[in-house]
Amino acid sequence: MSSLFKFTDEGIEYLAKLISDHLKDGIEVEKKIEQEIPIDINEASVFVKKSKFTLYGKVSRNEMPFHKRGKHLYFFKSELIAWLKAGKREDKSSIQNEVDEYLLKNQL
C-alpha cells in the first residue's frame, strides 16, 4: 500500500509537538475561563481548603477578595489564587539576600 505522504522521524516529532502545544493552549484557555466563573462560599471553601466559618470571618474583616450581590457572596478562582499567592512567606535566606541587596544599593 502506497501513501500520499512520507514522514521522516523529525517530521513526525515536529507534528507531535505542534499538536501537543495546541492541546496545551486549549487547556490553558479552559482553565482561564473556569477561573472567571463565580463560585459560591461552599466551592470557595473547598478550593482554599478552609471552613465556611473561616471564610465568613475573613470576608467580614475584608481579608480576602469577594463579591456580594444581595445576601450572596461570590468568589473568582483567579482572585483566590492571587490572594493565596500574596500570602507566601519567604525563607530566611531569600529575605537575607533582599536585605543585603538593599544595603548595597543604599550605602551612605
N, C-alpha and C positions, 0 to 999 in steps of 0.2 A: 504494500500500500504506500503510495506516494503522498506526501503532504505538501501543501502550498508554501509553508514557511518552515525553515530550518533554523533553530536557535542554537547559539553557542551557549556554553555554560555561563559565560559572562552576561549574555543577553537574558538568560533565564533569571540570573541573580538580580539583574537590573530591574526586570519586570516585577519580580517578587518584592523588591524594595519599594518600588512605586506603589504597588498595591498595599503593602504594609503601611506606608506613610499615609496613603489616602484613608485607610481604615482608622488609623490613629487620629487623624484630623477630624474625622466624623465623630469619634468617641469624645474628643475634647469639646466639640461643639455641643454634643448632647449633654455633657457634664455642665457646661456653662449655662445652657438653657435650664437644666434642672435646678441649678443654684439660684435662679431668678424666679422660681415659683415659690410663692409664700407658703410657709408651713405654720401649723398651729403650735401651741405650747407643748402638746404631747409629743409631736415629732421633734421639736427643738430639744426637748428633754432627753430623748433617745439619742439625738445627734451629738449633743455636747456631753452626754453621759452624766447629767446632773438631774436631781429630782425636780419635779414641777415646783415644789415649795421653794427650793433654792433659786430657781429661775424667777419666780414671782418676787422674791426678795431683791434680786439683782435688778430687775426691771423697776421696782419701786424706788430704788436708790440710783437709777439711771447709770448702772454699771455695765450694761450691755446693750447692744443695738436691738431695737424693737420698733414695731409699728402698731398703732392702735386704731381700730375702727369701731366706734361704739364701745361695747364692753369686751370686744375680742382683741386678743393680742396676736400679731403675726410676726414672723421672722423670715429672713432670707438666709439661705445656707452660705452664700458668698460673704455676707456681713458677719455671720457667726464664725466663719473660718478666719476672716481678718481679725476679729476680736480675739479669738483663741491665739492666733499668731502674735498679736500685740502683747500678750501676757507672757511671752517667752522670757525665761530668765537665763542670763548668760553665765557661763562658768567663770571661775576666778581668773583663769589665765587670759581669757579674752577681755575681761574688764581691765586687768593689769596692763595689757597691751594698749588699750584705748587710753588709759591714764598716761602711760609712757609717751605715746604719740602726742597727746595734748601738751604735756610738759615740754617736749622737744620743740613743738611749734610755738609755744608761748613763753619761751625763756625770757627772763627780764634782763 
